[in-house]
Amino acid sequence: MRGEPLRRHERPCNRGSRGPRNINPELNLALEEVILHALERDPRKRYQSAAQMKRDLDNLEGVEITHRDQRLRAPSRGRAAATPCS
C-alpha cells in the first residue's frame, strides 16, 4: 500500500522496549529509575532540567522508585519489532 511506509514511522519508537535492568541485571534499581525518567514519552513527565537529573544521579539513595519499568511493553515477535526507529 502506498501509505504503509508512513504508518511504519508513526509507530512509537519504544515499541518492544525493555528496561535497562533487563539488558544489564546488575544495574542499580535507582539508576534505572533515573534513566527511564529521562526517557519518558511525555515531555512533561521527564526531568525539566539537567540540574534535576544531576541531583538524582548524585543522590541515588534518595530516588523514589516508581517502577516505570513495569509500564514498558514486552518485545513483540512480529515484523514490526524489526523496524528501526529513525
C-alpha positions as CSV (number, residue, x, y, z in Angstrom):
1,M,0.0,0.0,0.0
2,R,1.2,3.5,-0.8
3,G,0.7,4.9,2.8
4,E,2.4,1.9,4.5
5,P,5.9,3.5,5.0
6,L,4.3,6.5,6.7
7,R,2.4,4.3,9.1
8,R,5.6,2.4,10.0
9,H,7.2,5.7,11.0
10,E,4.2,6.7,13.0
11,R,4.6,3.8,15.4
12,P,6.1,4.6,18.8
13,C,9.8,4.0,18.9
14,N,9.6,2.4,22.3
15,R,7.5,-0.4,21.0
16,G,9.0,-3.6,22.4
17,S,11.2,-1.6,24.8
18,R,12.9,-3.4,27.7
19,G,14.0,-1.8,30.9
20,P,17.8,-1.2,31.3
21,R,17.9,-3.9,34.0
22,N,16.6,-6.4,31.6
23,I,19.6,-5.7,29.5
24,N,22.0,-5.5,32.4
25,P,20.6,-7.1,35.6
26,E,23.4,-5.7,37.7
27,L,22.3,-2.1,37.1
28,N,21.2,-0.3,40.3
29,L,17.4,0.0,40.5
30,A,17.6,3.7,41.3
31,L,19.8,4.3,38.3
32,E,17.3,2.5,36.1
33,E,14.6,4.8,37.5
34,V,16.7,7.9,36.6
35,I,17.3,6.6,33.1
36,L,13.6,5.8,32.5
37,H,12.5,9.2,34.0
38,A,14.8,10.9,31.4
39,L,13.3,8.8,28.6
40,E,9.6,9.3,29.4
41,R,7.5,9.6,26.3
42,D,5.5,12.6,27.7
43,P,8.0,15.6,28.0
44,R,6.1,16.9,31.0
45,K,7.0,13.7,32.9
46,R,10.7,13.9,32.0
47,Y,13.3,15.9,34.0
48,Q,12.7,19.5,33.3
49,S,16.4,20.4,33.7
50,A,19.8,18.8,33.7
51,A,20.2,20.1,37.2
52,Q,17.2,18.0,38.4
53,M,18.7,14.9,36.7
54,K,22.1,15.6,38.2
55,R,20.5,15.9,41.7
56,D,19.1,12.4,41.4
57,L,22.3,11.0,39.9
58,D,24.3,12.4,42.8
59,N,21.9,11.0,45.3
60,L,20.7,7.6,44.0
61,E,19.7,6.6,47.6
62,G,17.1,9.3,47.6
63,V,15.5,8.5,44.3
64,E,11.9,7.4,44.6
65,I,11.3,4.1,42.9
66,T,8.1,4.4,40.8
67,H,8.5,1.1,38.9
68,R,8.5,2.9,35.5
69,D,10.0,-0.3,34.0
70,Q,6.6,-2.1,34.5
71,R,5.0,0.3,32.1
72,L,7.3,-0.8,29.2
73,R,5.8,-3.1,26.7
74,A,7.2,-6.6,26.2
75,P,9.1,-7.0,22.9
76,S,6.8,-8.0,20.1
77,R,7.6,-11.1,18.0
78,G,6.1,-9.7,14.8
79,R,7.6,-7.9,11.9
80,A,7.1,-4.5,13.5
81,A,9.8,-5.3,16.1
82,A,12.4,-5.4,13.3
83,T,11.5,-2.0,12.1
84,P,14.1,0.5,13.3
85,C,13.1,3.9,14.6
86,S,14.7,6.8,12.9
